[in-house]
Amino acid sequence: MEAVDLAREAAVEIARPEWVGEHLSAYVEGDRVVTHLFACLDPAYSGWRYAVTVVRAARAKVVTVNEAVLLPGKEALLAPDWVPWKERLRPGDVGVGDLLPAAPDDERLEPGFGQVPEDALEEEGEDRQMIWELGLGRKRVLSEAGREAAAERWYNGDAGPRSPIAAAAPGRCATCGFMTLMAGGFRRMFGVCTNEFAPDDGKVVSFDHGCGAHSEAVREPVRSERASEPVVDELGYDHIVFDDTTELELVSSES
């Protein structure tokens, strides 16, 4: 407990003399093991403390240094907890050349139905499309959890019925000629917009979404600013007073 000077020397060795502040406290770690705490004056580590642990061996008279570290205090500025990169990833983070492999146990995917002969995949027509939709020839396909997550994300996003543009739309996407149905289970709720002038062109939209580029939108006729036809008063008259010059000009023009 009295080896404060020895502990300070050890703290100076891992820092700078001007960074080691006053002796804050000391507490017993165990038999003949004590840790001394010193204030840290390093501006980069505000609220931290230098902790030096000293020890005296059994039947020994000399105290030695066991460990010297920098520890955070209650008011120390700490880095946020480490989060795996997979949980930090956000939509749009994957750029050109970036790879995002799907984990083998990704719950959004499930094994396909098996392999298909190469000649079957080379055939053109509906059979090939049906085989591909069923998952034949693909190692993994979208699972039920993956479909539900995608549907919830799309429906509650900007392409769903709750967006401001959908609330002001003249009609819903279900009645729009520019909407193309999707394949599989998504075709019951979603389609793809094919209107190049629509804000959702090439994107998935829900049936009850909408925008101003609806195929059946009708332009409202332009209304005239006049409320009614002008009224001509043929019974009344206006009394106009002319000066001499104006009266002469009128007489001369009449002649």
N, C-alpha and C positions, 0 to 999 in steps of 0.2 A: 504493500500500500504506500510505502514511503519512496518507492523508486520512480518518482515523478521525473526527475532530471534524465534518468536513463531512458524512460519512455519518450521524452521529448526529443532526445537525440535520435532515436529510431524514427520518429515521425519526420524529422528534418531530412533524414536520408532519403525518404521516398517522396519528399516535396521540396519546398524551398524554405529557408529560415523565416522569411516574411509571411509565409502562408500558414504557419503553425501558430495558432492563437493561444488563448488562456486555457488552463487546465480546467475542464468542466466537471468531471466526476471520475470515480473509479468504482468498479464493482467486482466482486469475487466470482470467478468462473468455476473454481473447484479448489481442492487442497493445494495451497501454495501457488495458485494461478489467479492473477488479477489483470483486468483490462482497464487501461487509462484512456480517457476521452479528452481530445483537444479540439478546440474550435478551428474550423477551416476558414481561412481568410482569402482563399482563392476565389476571385469573382465568378469564375466559371462553375463553381460548386457551392453555391449559396445554400446554407442549411445543412451541409454535410459535416462530418466529424472524422478526425483521425483517431483510429482505435489501435492502441498498441498493447499487446498482451505480453506480460512478463511472467516469469516462472522461476521458482527456486526448487532445485532438486532436493530429494530427501537427504537429511544430514549434511546439506551444503549450506555455505554462508554467502555465496555469490549469487546475485540475481541476474538472470540472462533474459534476452528478448526472444520471445517465441514467435510472434507475428505482428506485422504492422500493415494495416489496411485503411482504406477510406470508405466509411459507411454513411449512408443517408440518415438524416434525422427526421423528425416529424414534419418539418417545414421544408424539406429538401425537394428540389425540382427533379422529378424522375421521368424517365422515358415511358411511354405507354407500354402496356403489356404486349408482348410479341404475338402477332396473329399470323397464322400460316398464309402463304401467298394465295392459296386457293380461296380463302375466305376474304382476302383483301381485293380480289379481282372484281371489277365492275364492268357492266356492259359498255362496249366501245374501247376497252383497254387493249384488245388484240389488234395489232396493226399489221402492216405489210411485212411478211417474212416471219412473223411470230407464230409459234406453235403452242397449241393448247390441247394436249392429249387428254382424252377422257379416261378416268380411272377405271380399272377393271371391275370394281364394285360400284360403279356409278348407278344410283337407283333410278336415274332417268332412262336407262337403257336395259334391255333384256336380250337374251340370245335369240337369233333368228330361227327359222324353221329348218335350216339346213342348207346344204349346197345344191346348186342346180347345174346341170350340164352346160358347158359353154355354148353349145349349139342352140340350146333353148333361149339363152339370153340374146343371142344374135338375131333371132327371129324378130320380124317387125309385126306390129299389129297389137290387138287387144291382149293377146296371151302374154306378151312380154310385159305390158303395163300391169296386168293382174299379178303376175309373178313378182314383180318388183314391189307392188303395194303390200303383198302378203309377207314380205320380208325374206322370201327365198332368194338366196344368192348373197345376202348381206349377213355378216357375222352377228351384228347386233341391230336391233330396231328399238323404236321408242316404246318405253314401258307405260303402264297405266299412270304411274306416278309422274312420269315425264309429260304425258298428255295433259294431266290435270294441272300441273304447274304452269305449262305454257298457256293453256286456256285461261287460267285465272290471271296470269300476267297480261295477256292481250286484252281480256275483257275489262280489266280495271285500269288499263293504260289509256293513252291518247286515242287509240283506235277503237275504243269501246263507246258505250252509249252515254257515259257520264262526262265526256269532254265538252268544253264550251262550244266547239264548232258543231258537234252533233246536236246540241240543244237548239241551235239556231238554224239547223238544216231544213230545207223544204220537204225532204223525204228521207226515207231510210235506205240503207244500202241493199236491203233485201229486194227492193223494188227498182233498183238502178240497173240499167242495161250494161254498165261498165264493170259490174262485179262478176268475177269468175269464181265458181265454186272450187273448193279444195278437195283433195282426195282423202280417203280414210274417214276416221271418226270426226275430224275437224269440220267436215262439210256440213254438219248439222248446225253449226253456230257461226262459222267464219268463211270468208271468201277473200279474194285478192282484188284490189282495185286496179283497173287498167286504163283509167282516164289520165292522160299525160298532164292535164291542167289541174287535176285534183291534188290536194296536199298529201294524200295517202297513196299516190300512184306507186304501184309495185309493192305495196305493203299489205299485211293481213289486217282485215277490218271485220268487225262483228256485223251480223245481220241488222242489228238495231243501231248501228253507227250511221253517220250521214255527214254531208257537207253541201256547200252551195253549188258544187259541180254535178249535181244529180242529173241523170239523163232526161228526166221528165220535169226539170225545173222550168218554170214559165216566167218570162220577164213581165213585170207589172206595167200596164200602159201608163204613159206620162200624162198626168192630169194638168189641165190648163189652170193658170193662176186666177183667171177670171171666174167668178162664181156663176155668172149668167150673162146673157146677151145684153149689150148696151141698150138703154131706153132712150128713145128720141122724144123730146117734149115738143109737141106741135101746137100747144095751146098757150103757153106762157111766153113772156118776152123779157129781155134784159134791157135796162135803160143805160145807155152809154153816153158819156159827156165827152165831146171833142173840143179842142181849142180851135182858134181861127185857122191856124196853119194846117192842121190835120183836115179840117173841113174843106179848105181850098184845094188841098191835094186830092181829096176824094171827088170833088166836083170836076176838077180838071181831068182826072182819070176817067170819069164817066163820059165827059164830052169827047 
